[in-house]
Amino acid sequence: MISRPLKLGFLASGNGSSARAIVAAIKAGDLAAEARLLVSNNKSAPALAFAAEEGVAALNIPTQADPDAADGRLAEAMAAHGAEIIVLSGYLRQLGPRTLERYAGRVLNIHPGPLPAFGGHGMYGRRVHEAVIAAGVAESGICIHLVDAEYDRGPVIARRSLTLAPGDTAEALEARVTALEPGFFVETLREIAEGRLSLSGG
């Protein structure tokens, strides 16, 4: 059961652009949600400093040395801070079974290309846009999907299409998609908070 306002946890490995936009929307009164915790696997991630500046609880949980222990710590930390939905904001590690089990159907990721055609292991960042350009398709798009044990295979709950311009390069497409992603995440969470969109995959 998801309560209102939404109680959000964030995972970020770098800048955490979507997390920043979501926290800004909460502060502005544009999103009925609470930022409960931000976790990074990277102790020098700018997202951790951002969280501290905004008064959001922040935690570094390294994953490389002992992924299983890190998985347990992450699941427990999110639960201890009351997070009900986990938002991935540029988190470059696969989630472990404990976190996925505890938060089944409540972990959201944003993918910078159409799914399932341009997803899977290794398909992130500019690689996605390069594949879209190489495929010669007329449209790309942004997908917000539920996270499960397979990369980019969880149910898509929201899509936004983006028409390719003549002569588009991967770099140009990446810039356009990157600019749209944070706002799209805020809009999708607002629909969830207002009961207009259901997390139906879990």
FIKOLZA-1660 file (N, C-alpha, C; in steps of 0.1 Angstrom, whole numbers, plus 5000, padded with zeros to 4 digits):
% residues 202
   i   px   py   pz ch aa at
   1 5009 4988 5000  A  M  N
   1 5000 5000 5000  A  M CA
   1 5009 5012 5000  A  M  C
   2 5007 5021 4990  A  I  N
   2 5014 5034 4989  A  I CA
   2 5006 5045 4996  A  I  C
   3 5012 5052 5005  A  S  N
   3 5005 5062 5012  A  S CA
   3 5008 5076 5006  A  S  C
   4 4999 5086 5008  A  R  N
   4 5001 5099 5003  A  R CA
   4 5003 5108 5015  A  R  C
   5 5013 5117 5015  A  P  N
   5 5022 5119 5004  A  P CA
   5 5032 5107 5002  A  P  C
   6 5037 5106 4990  A  L  N
   6 5046 5095 4987  A  L CA
   6 5059 5097 4996  A  L  C
   7 5064 5086 5000  A  K  N
   7 5076 5085 5009  A  K CA
   7 5087 5079 5000  A  K  C
   8 5096 5088 4996  A  L  N
   8 5105 5084 4985  A  L CA
   8 5120 5082 4991  A  L  C
   9 5126 5071 4986  A  G  N
   9 5140 5069 4988  A  G CA
   9 5147 5070 4974  A  G  C
  10 5159 5075 4974  A  F  N
  10 5166 5077 4961  A  F CA
  10 5179 5069 4961  A  F  C
  11 5183 5065 4949  A  L  N
  11 5196 5058 4947  A  L CA
  11 5203 5066 4935  A  L  C
  12 5215 5070 4938  A  A  N
  12 5222 5078 4928  A  A CA
  12 5237 5075 4929  A  A  C
  13 5244 5073 4917  A  S  N
  13 5258 5071 4917  A  S CA
  13 5266 5083 4913  A  S  C
  14 5259 5093 4908  A  G  N
  14 5266 5106 4904  A  G CA
  14 5259 5118 4908  A  G  C
  15 5254 5126 4899  A  N  N
  15 5248 5139 4901  A  N CA
  15 5234 5138 4907  A  N  C
  16 5227 5127 4903  A  G  N
  16 5213 5126 4908  A  G CA
  16 5203 5136 4902  A  G  C
  17 5204 5138 4889  A  S  N
  17 5196 5149 4883  A  S CA
  17 5181 5148 4886  A  S  C
  18 5175 5136 4884  A  S  N
  18 5161 5134 4887  A  S CA
  18 5158 5136 4902  A  S  C
  19 5167 5131 4911  A  A  N
  19 5164 5133 4925  A  A CA
  19 5164 5148 4928  A  A  C
  20 5173 5155 4922  A  R  N
  20 5173 5170 4924  A  R CA
  20 5160 5176 4920  A  R  C
  21 5155 5172 4908  A  A  N
  21 5143 5178 4903  A  A CA
  21 5131 5174 4912  A  A  C
  22 5131 5162 4917  A  I  N
  22 5120 5157 4925  A  I CA
  22 5120 5165 4939  A  I  C
  23 5131 5166 4945  A  V  N
  23 5132 5173 4957  A  V CA
  23 5128 5188 4956  A  V  C
  24 5132 5194 4944  A  A  N
  24 5128 5208 4942  A  A CA
  24 5113 5209 4940  A  A  C
  25 5107 5199 4934  A  A  N
  25 5092 5199 4932  A  A CA
  25 5085 5198 4946  A  A  C
  26 5091 5189 4954  A  I  N
  26 5085 5188 4968  A  I CA
  26 5086 5201 4975  A  I  C
  27 5097 5207 4975  A  K  N
  27 5099 5220 4982  A  K CA
  27 5090 5231 4977  A  K  C
  28 5087 5230 4964  A  A  N
  28 5079 5241 4958  A  A CA
  28 5064 5238 4960  A  A  C
  29 5061 5226 4966  A  G  N
  29 5047 5223 4968  A  G CA
  29 5040 5217 4955  A  G  C
  30 5048 5213 4946  A  D  N
  30 5043 5208 4933  A  D CA
  30 5042 5193 4933  A  D  C
  31 5046 5186 4943  A  L  N
  31 5046 5172 4944  A  L CA
  31 5043 5168 4958  A  L  C
  32 5032 5160 4960  A  A  N
  32 5029 5155 4974  A  A CA
  32 5038 5143 4977  A  A  C
  33 5049 5146 4982  A  A  N
  33 5059 5136 4985  A  A CA
  33 5069 5140 4996  A  A  C
  34 5076 5131 5002  A  E  N
  34 5086 5134 5012  A  E CA
  34 5099 5126 5007  A  E  C
  35 5110 5133 5008  A  A  N
  35 5123 5127 5005  A  A CA
  35 5129 5122 5018  A  A  C
  36 5128 5108 5019  A  R  N
  36 5132 5102 5032  A  R CA
  36 5147 5098 5032  A  R  C
  37 5153 5095 5021  A  L  N
  37 5167 5090 5022  A  L CA
  37 5173 5090 5007  A  L  C
  38 5185 5094 5006  A  L  N
  38 5193 5093 4994  A  L CA
  38 5205 5084 4997  A  L  C
  39 5207 5074 4989  A  V  N
  39 5218 5064 4991  A  V CA
  39 5227 5065 4978  A  V  C
  40 5240 5065 4980  A  S  N
  40 5249 5063 4968  A  S CA
  40 5259 5052 4971  A  S  C
  41 5263 5045 4961  A  N  N
  41 5274 5036 4962  A  N CA
  41 5287 5042 4960  A  N  C
  42 5287 5055 4957  A  N  N
  42 5299 5063 4954  A  N CA
  42 5301 5074 4965  A  N  C
  43 5311 5073 4973  A  K  N
  43 5312 5082 4984  A  K CA
  43 5315 5097 4980  A  K  C
  44 5319 5099 4968  A  S  N
  44 5322 5112 4963  A  S CA
  44 5311 5117 4953  A  S  C
  45 5300 5110 4953  A  A  N
  45 5289 5114 4944  A  A CA
  45 5283 5128 4948  A  A  C
  46 5282 5137 4938  A  P  N
  46 5276 5150 4941  A  P CA
  46 5262 5149 4947  A  P  C
  47 5255 5138 4944  A  A  N
  47 5242 5137 4949  A  A CA
  47 5242 5136 4965  A  A  C
  48 5252 5131 4971  A  L  N
  48 5253 5130 4985  A  L CA
  48 5254 5144 4991  A  L  C
  49 5263 5152 4985  A  A  N
  49 5264 5166 4990  A  A CA
  49 5251 5174 4988  A  A  C
  50 5245 5172 4977  A  F  N
  50 5232 5178 4974  A  F CA
  50 5222 5175 4985  A  F  C
  51 5221 5162 4988  A  A  N
  51 5211 5157 4999  A  A CA
  51 5214 5164 5012  A  A  C
  52 5227 5165 5016  A  A  N
  52 5231 5171 5028  A  A CA
  52 5227 5186 5028  A  A  C
  53 5229 5192 5017  A  E  N
  53 5225 5207 5016  A  E CA
  53 5210 5209 5018  A  E  C
  54 5202 5199 5013  A  E  N
  54 5188 5200 5013  A  E CA
  54 5181 5194 5026  A  E  C
  55 5190 5189 5035  A  G  N
  55 5184 5183 5047  A  G CA
  55 5178 5170 5045  A  G  C
  56 5182 5163 5034  A  V  N
  56 5177 5149 5032  A  V CA
  56 5187 5140 5037  A  V  C
  57 5183 5130 5045  A  A  N
  57 5192 5120 5050  A  A CA
  57 5200 5113 5039  A  A  C
  58 5213 5111 5041  A  A  N
  58 5221 5106 5030  A  A CA
  58 5230 5096 5036  A  A  C
  59 5233 5086 5027  A  L  N
  59 5241 5074 5032  A  L CA
  59 5249 5069 5020  A  L  C
  60 5262 5066 5023  A  N  N
  60 5271 5059 5013  A  N CA
  60 5271 5044 5016  A  N  C
  61 5267 5036 5007  A  I  N
  61 5268 5022 5009  A  I CA
  61 5275 5016 4997  A  I  C
  62 5289 5014 4999  A  P  N
  62 5297 5008 4988  A  P CA
  62 5292 4994 4985  A  P  C
  63 5293 4990 4972  A  T  N
  63 5287 4977 4968  A  T CA
  63 5297 4967 4963  A  T  C
  64 5309 4972 4959  A  Q  N
  64 5319 4963 4952  A  Q CA
  64 5325 4952 4961  A  Q  C
  65 5329 4956 4973  A  A  N
  65 5336 4946 4982  A  A CA
  65 5327 4935 4986  A  A  C
  66 5314 4938 4990  A  D  N
  66 5305 4927 4994  A  D CA
  66 5291 4931 4990  A  D  C
  67 5288 4927 4978  A  P  N
  67 5274 4931 4972  A  P CA
  67 5263 4926 4981  A  P  C
  68 5264 4914 4986  A  D  N
  68 5253 4908 4994  A  D CA
  68 5250 4916 5007  A  D  C
  69 5261 4919 5014  A  A  N
  69 5260 4927 5026  A  A CA
  69 5254 4941 5022  A  A  C
  70 5259 4947 5011  A  A  N
  70 5254 4960 5007  A  A CA
  70 5239 4960 5004  A  A  C
  71 5235 4949 4998  A  D  N
  71 5221 4947 4995  A  D CA
  71 5212 4947 5008  A  D  C
  72 5217 4940 5018  A  G  N
  72 5210 4939 5030  A  G CA
  72 5210 4953 5037  A  G  C
  73 5221 4960 5037  A  R  N
  73 5222 4973 5043  A  R CA
  73 5212 4983 5036  A  R  C
  74 5212 4982 5023  A  L  N
  74 5203 4991 5015  A  L CA
  74 5188 4989 5019  A  L  C
  75 5184 4976 5018  A  A  N
  75 5170 4973 5021  A  A CA
  75 5166 4978 5035  A  A  C
  76 5175 4975 5045  A  E  N
  76 5172 4979 5059  A  E CA
  76 5172 4994 5060  A  E  C
  77 5181 5001 5054  A  A  N
  77 5182 5016 5055  A  A CA
  77 5170 5023 5049  A  A  C
  78 5165 5018 5038  A  M  N
  78 5153 5024 5031  A  M CA
  78 5141 5021 5040  A  M  C
  79 5140 5010 5046  A  A  N
  79 5129 5007 5055  A  A CA
  79 5129 5015 5067  A  A  C
  80 5141 5016 5073  A  A  N
  80 5143 5024 5086  A  A CA
  80 5139 5038 5084  A  A  C
  81 5141 5044 5072  A  H  N
  81 5138 5058 5070  A  H CA
  81 5124 5059 5064  A  H  C
  82 5116 5049 5063  A  G  N
  82 5102 5049 5060  A  G CA
  82 5100 5051 5045  A  G  C
  83 5110 5048 5036  A  A  N
  83 5108 5049 5022  A  A CA
  83 5098 5038 5017  A  A  C
  84 5089 5042 5009  A  E  N
  84 5079 5033 5004  A  E CA
  84 5081 5031 4989  A  E  C
  85 5087 5040 4982  A  I  N
  85 5090 5039 4968  A  I CA
  85 5105 5043 4966  A  I  C
  86 5112 5035 4959  A  I  N
  86 5126 5038 4956  A  I CA
  86 5128 5044 4942  A  I  C
  87 5134 5055 4940  A  V  N
  87 5136 5061 4927  A  V CA
  87 5151 5060 4923  A  V  C
  88 5154 5054 4912  A  L  N
  88 5167 5053 4907  A  L CA
  88 5170 5065 4899  A  L  C
  89 5181 5072 4903  A  S  N
  89 5185 5085 4896  A  S CA
  89 5199 5084 4892  A  S  C
  90 5201 5076 4881  A  G  N
  90 5215 5074 4877  A  G CA
  90 5223 5065 4886  A  G  C
  91 5216 5054 4890  A  Y  N
  91 5223 5044 4899  A  Y CA
  91 5229 5033 4891  A  Y  C
  92 5242 5032 4891  A  L  N
  92 5249 5023 4881  A  L CA
  92 5252 5009 4887  A  L  C
  93 5244 5004 4896  A  R  N
  93 5246 4991 4901  A  R CA
  93 5232 4984 4900  A  R  C
  94 5233 4971 4898  A  Q  N
  94 5221 4962 4898  A  Q CA
  94 5216 4960 4912  A  Q  C
  95 5204 4961 4915  A  L  N
  95 5199 4959 4928  A  L CA
  95 5199 4944 4932  A  L  C
  96 5201 4941 4945  A  G  N
  96 5202 4927 4950  A  G CA
  96 5188 4922 4953  A  G  C
  97 5187 4909 4956  A  P  N
  97 5175 4902 4959  A  P CA
  97 5167 4907 4971  A  P  C
  98 5174 4911 4982  A  R  N
  98 5167 4916 4994  A  R CA
  98 5160 4929 4991  A  R  C
  99 5167 4938 4985  A  T  N
  99 5160 4951 4982  A  T CA
  99 5149 4949 4972  A  T  C
 100 5151 4940 4962  A  L  N
 100 5140 4938 4952  A  L CA
 100 5128 4931 4958  A  L  C
 101 5131 4922 4968  A  E  N
 101 5120 4915 4974  A  E CA
 101 5112 4924 4983  A  E  C
 102 5119 4932 4991  A  R  N
 102 5112 4941 5001  A  R CA
 102 5105 4952 4993  A  R  C
 103 5110 4957 4982  A  Y  N
 103 5104 4968 4975  A  Y CA
 103 5098 4963 4961  A  Y  C
 104 5094 4951 4960  A  A  N
 104 5088 4946 4948  A  A CA
 104 5077 4954 4943  A  A  C
 105 5078 4958 4930  A  G  N
 105 5068 4967 4924  A  G CA
 105 5068 4981 4929  A  G  C
 106 5079 4985 4936  A  R  N
 106 5079 4999 4941  A  R CA
 106 5093 5005 4939  A  R  C
 107 5101 5000 4929  A  V  N
 107 5113 5006 4925  A  V CA
 107 5112 5011 4911  A  V  C
 108 5114 5024 4909  A  L  N
 108 5112 5030 4896  A  L CA
 108 5126 5035 4890  A  L  C
 109 5127 5032 4877  A  N  N
 109 5139 5037 4870  A  N CA
 109 5134 5044 4857  A  N  C
 110 5142 5053 4853  A  I  N
 110 5140 5060 4840  A  I CA
 110 5150 5055 4830  A  I  C
 111 5145 5052 4818  A  H  N
 111 5154 5047 4807  A  H CA
 111 5153 5056 4796  A  H  C
 112 5165 5060 4790  A  P  N
 112 5165 5070 4779  A  P CA
 112 5162 5066 4765  A  P  C
 113 5155 5055 4764  A  G  N
 113 5152 5050 4750  A  G CA
 113 5140 5040 4751  A  G  C
 114 5134 5037 4740  A  P  N
 114 5122 5028 4740  A  P CA
 114 5126 5014 4745  A  P  C
 115 5117 5009 4753  A  L  N
 115 5118 4995 4759  A  L CA
 115 5107 4987 4753  A  L  C
 116 5110 4974 4751  A  P  N
 116 5122 4967 4754  A  P CA
 116 5133 4967 4743  A  P  C
 117 5130 4974 4732  A  A  N
 117 5139 4973 4720  A  A CA
 117 5153 4978 4723  A  A  C
 118 5154 4988 4731  A  F  N
 118 5167 4994 4733  A  F CA
 118 5171 4994 4748  A  F  C
 119 5169 4982 4754  A  G  N
 119 5173 4981 4768  A  G CA
 119 5181 4968 4770  A  G  C
 120 5184 4965 4782  A  G  N
 120 5192 4953 4786  A  G CA
 120 5206 4957 4791  A  G  C
 121 5213 4946 4794  A  H  N
 121 5227 4948 4800  A  H CA
 121 5236 4956 4791  A  H  C
 122 5242 4966 4797  A  G  N
 122 5251 4975 4790  A  G CA
 122 5245 4986 4782  A  G  C
 123 5231 4986 4782  A  M  N
 123 5224 4997 4774  A  M CA
 123 5220 5008 4784  A  M  C
 124 5230 5018 4785  A  Y  N
 124 5227 5029 4793  A  Y CA
 124 5234 5041 4787  A  Y  C
 125 5230 5053 4791  A  G  N
 125 5237 5065 4786  A  G CA
 125 5237 5066 4771  A  G  C
 126 5248 5071 4766  A  R  N
 126 5249 5074 4751  A  R CA
 126 5248 5061 4743  A  R  C
 127 5251 5050 4749  A  R  N
 127 5250 5037 4741  A  R CA
 127 5235 5035 4736  A  R  C
 128 5226 5039 4744  A  V  N
 128 5212 5038 4740  A  V CA
 128 5209 5047 4728  A  V  C
 129 5214 5059 4728  A  H  N
 129 5211 5068 4717  A  H CA
 129 5218 5064 4705  A  H  C
 130 5230 5059 4706  A  E  N
 130 5238 5054 4695  A  E CA
 130 5230 5042 4688  A  E  C
 131 5224 5034 4696  A  A  N
 131 5216 5022 4691  A  A CA
 131 5204 5027 4684  A  A  C
 132 5197 5037 4689  A  V  N
 132 5185 5043 4683  A  V CA
 132 5188 5049 4670  A  V  C
 133 5199 5057 4669  A  I  N
 133 5203 5063 4656  A  I CA
 133 5206 5052 4646  A  I  C
 134 5214 5042 4650  A  A  N
 134 5218 5032 4641  A  A CA
 134 5206 5024 4636  A  A  C
 135 5196 5023 4644  A  A  N
 135 5184 5015 4640  A  A CA
 135 5176 5022 4629  A  A  C
 136 5178 5035 4628  A  G  N
 136 5170 5043 4618  A  G CA
 136 5155 5045 4621  A  G  C
 137 5152 5044 4634  A  V  N
 137 5138 5045 4637  A  V CA
 137 5133 5060 4637  A  V  C
 138 5121 5062 4636  A  A  N
 138 5115 5076 4635  A  A CA
 138 5114 5083 4649  A  A  C
 139 5113 5074 4659  A  E  N
 139 5110 5080 4673  A  E CA
 139 5119 5073 4683  A  E  C
 140 5123 5081 4693  A  S  N
 140 5129 5075 4705  A  S CA
 140 5119 5078 4716  A  S  C
 141 5123 5077 4728  A  G  N
 141 5114 5080 4739  A  G CA
 141 5120 5077 4752  A  G  C
 142 5113 5081 4762  A  I  N
 142 5118 5079 4776  A  I CA
 142 5108 5070 4783  A  I  C
 143 5113 5060 4790  A  C  N
 143 5104 5050 4797  A  C CA
 143 5107 5051 4812  A  C  C
 144 5096 5051 4820  A  I  N
 144 5098 5049 4834  A  I CA
 144 5092 5035 4837  A  I  C
 145 5100 5027 4843  A  H  N
 145 5096 5013 4845  A  H CA
 145 5099 5008 4859  A  H  C
 146 5092 4997 4863  A  L  N
 146 5094 4991 4875  A  L CA
 146 5107 4982 4874  A  L  C
 147 5115 4982 4884  A  V  N
 147 5127 4974 4884  A  V CA
 147 5126 4960 4889  A  V  C
 148 5131 4951 4882  A  D  N
 148 5132 4937 4887  A  D CA
 148 5146 4932 4886  A  D  C
 149 5148 4919 4886  A  A  N
 149 5161 4913 4886  A  A CA
 149 5168 4913 4873  A  A  C
 150 5161 4917 4862  A  E  N
 150 5167 4917 4849  A  E CA
 150 5167 4932 4844  A  E  C
 151 5179 4936 4838  A  Y  N
 151 5180 4949 4834  A  Y CA
 151 5169 4954 4824  A  Y  C
 152 5162 4964 4828  A  D  N
 152 5152 4971 4819  A  D CA
 152 5141 4962 4814  A  D  C
 153 5138 4952 4822  A  R  N
 153 5127 4942 4818  A  R CA
 153 5114 4944 4826  A  R  C
 154 5114 4952 4837  A  G  N
 154 5102 4954 4845  A  G CA
 154 5092 4962 4837  A  G  C
 155 5079 4961 4841  A  P  N
 155 5068 4967 4833  A  P CA
 155 5070 4982 4832  A  P  C
 156 5067 4987 4820  A  V  N
 156 5068 5002 4818  A  V CA
 156 5055 5008 4823  A  V  C
 157 5056 5018 4831  A  I  N
 157 5043 5025 4836  A  I CA
 157 5041 5038 4829  A  I  C
 158 5051 5044 4823  A  A  N
 158 5049 5057 4816  A  A CA
 158 5059 5059 4805  A  A  C
 159 5055 5064 4794  A  R  N
 159 5063 5067 4782  A  R CA
 159 5062 5081 4777  A  R  C
 160 5072 5086 4772  A  R  N
 160 5072 5099 4765  A  R CA
 160 5079 5098 4752  A  R  C
 161 5073 5100 4741  A  S  N
 161 5079 5098 4728  A  S CA
 161 5087 5111 4724  A  S  C
 162 5096 5109 4715  A  L  N
 162 5105 5120 4711  A  L CA
 162 5108 5117 4696  A  L  C
 163 5104 5126 4687  A  T  N
 163 5106 5124 4673  A  T CA
 163 5120 5128 4669  A  T  C
 164 5127 5119 4662  A  L  N
 164 5140 5122 4658  A  L CA
 164 5140 5133 4647  A  L  C
 165 5150 5142 4648  A  A  N
 165 5151 5152 4637  A  A CA
 165 5161 5147 4627  A  A  C
 166 5159 5152 4614  A  P  N
 166 5168 5148 4603  A  P CA
 166 5182 5151 4607  A  P  C
 167 5191 5142 4605  A  G  N
 167 5205 5144 4608  A  G CA
 167 5209 5143 4623  A  G  C
 168 5199 5139 4631  A  D  N
 168 5202 5138 4646  A  D CA
 168 5214 5129 4648  A  D  C
 169 5223 5133 4657  A  T  N
 169 5234 5125 4662  A  T CA
 169 5230 5119 4676  A  T  C
 170 5238 5109 4680  A  A  N
 170 5236 5104 4693  A  A CA
 170 5238 5115 4704  A  A  C
 171 5248 5123 4702  A  E  N
 171 5251 5134 4711  A  E CA
 171 5239 5144 4712  A  E  C
 172 5233 5148 4701  A  A  N
 172 5222 5157 4701  A  A CA
 172 5210 5150 4707  A  A  C
 173 5207 5138 4704  A  L  N
 173 5196 5131 4710  A  L CA
 173 5197 5129 4725  A  L  C
 174 5209 5126 4729  A  E  N
 174 5212 5125 4743  A  E CA
 174 5209 5138 4751  A  E  C
 175 5213 5149 4745  A  A  N
 175 5211 5162 4751  A  A CA
 175 5196 5165 4753  A  A  C
 176 5188 5162 4743  A  R  N
 176 5174 5164 4743  A  R CA
 176 5167 5155 4753  A  R  C
 177 5171 5142 4753  A  V  N
 177 5164 5133 4763  A  V CA
 177 5168 5137 4777  A  V  C
 178 5181 5139 4779  A  T  N
 178 5186 5143 4793  A  T CA
 178 5179 5155 4798  A  T  C
 179 5176 5164 4790  A  A  N
 179 5168 5176 4794  A  A CA
 179 5154 5173 4798  A  A  C
 180 5148 5163 4792  A  L  N
 180 5134 5160 4795  A  L CA
 180 5132 5151 4807  A  L  C
 181 5142 5143 4810  A  E  N
 181 5140 5132 4820  A  E CA
 181 5136 5136 4834  A  E  C
 182 5143 5146 4840  A  P  N
 182 5139 5150 4854  A  P CA
 182 5124 5154 4855  A  P  C
 183 5120 5163 4846  A  G  N
 183 5106 5168 4846  A  G CA
 183 5096 5157 4844  A  G  C
 184 5100 5147 4835  A  F  N
 184 5091 5136 4832  A  F CA
 184 5089 5127 4845  A  F  C
 185 5100 5125 4852  A  F  N
 185 5100 5118 4865  A  F CA
 185 5091 5124 4875  A  F  C
 186 5092 5138 4876  A  V  N
 186 5083 5145 4885  A  V CA
 186 5069 5144 4881  A  V  C
 187 5066 5145 4868  A  E  N
 187 5052 5144 4864  A  E CA
 187 5046 5130 4867  A  E  C
 188 5054 5120 4864  A  T  N
 188 5050 5106 4867  A  T CA
 188 5047 5104 4882  A  T  C
 189 5056 5108 4890  A  L  N
 189 5053 5107 4905  A  L CA
 189 5041 5115 4909  A  L  C
 190 5039 5126 4903  A  R  N
 190 5027 5134 4906  A  R CA
 190 5014 5126 4903  A  R  C
 191 5014 5120 4891  A  E  N
 191 5003 5111 4887  A  E CA
 191 5000 5100 4897  A  E  C
 192 5011 5094 4902  A  I  N
 192 5010 5083 4912  A  I CA
 192 5005 5089 4925  A  I  C
 193 5010 5101 4929  A  A  N
 193 5005 5107 4942  A  A CA
 193 4991 5111 4941  A  A  C
 194 4986 5115 4930  A  E  N
 194 4972 5119 4928  A  E CA
 194 4963 5107 4925  A  E  C
 195 4968 5095 4924  A  G  N
 195 4960 5084 4922  A  G CA
 195 4956 5082 4907  A  G  C
 196 4962 5089 4898  A  R  N
 196 4959 5088 4884  A  R CA
 196 4967 5078 4877  A  R  C
 197 4978 5073 4883  A  L  N
 197 4986 5062 4877  A  L CA
 197 4989 5052 4888  A  L  C
 198 4988 5039 4885  A  S  N
 198 4990 5029 4894  A  S CA
 198 5003 5022 4892  A  S  C
 199 5009 5017 4903  A  L  N
 199 5021 5009 4902  A  L CA
 199 5016 4994 4901  A  L  C
 200 5012 4991 4889  A  S  N
 200 5005 4979 4887  A  S CA
 200 5013 4966 4884  A  S  C
 201 5026 4969 4884  A  G  N
 201 5035 4957 4881  A  G CA
 201 5039 4949 4893  A  G  C
 202 5035 4953 4905  A  G  N
 202 5040 4946 4917  A  G CA
 202 5029 4942 4926  A  G  C
% end
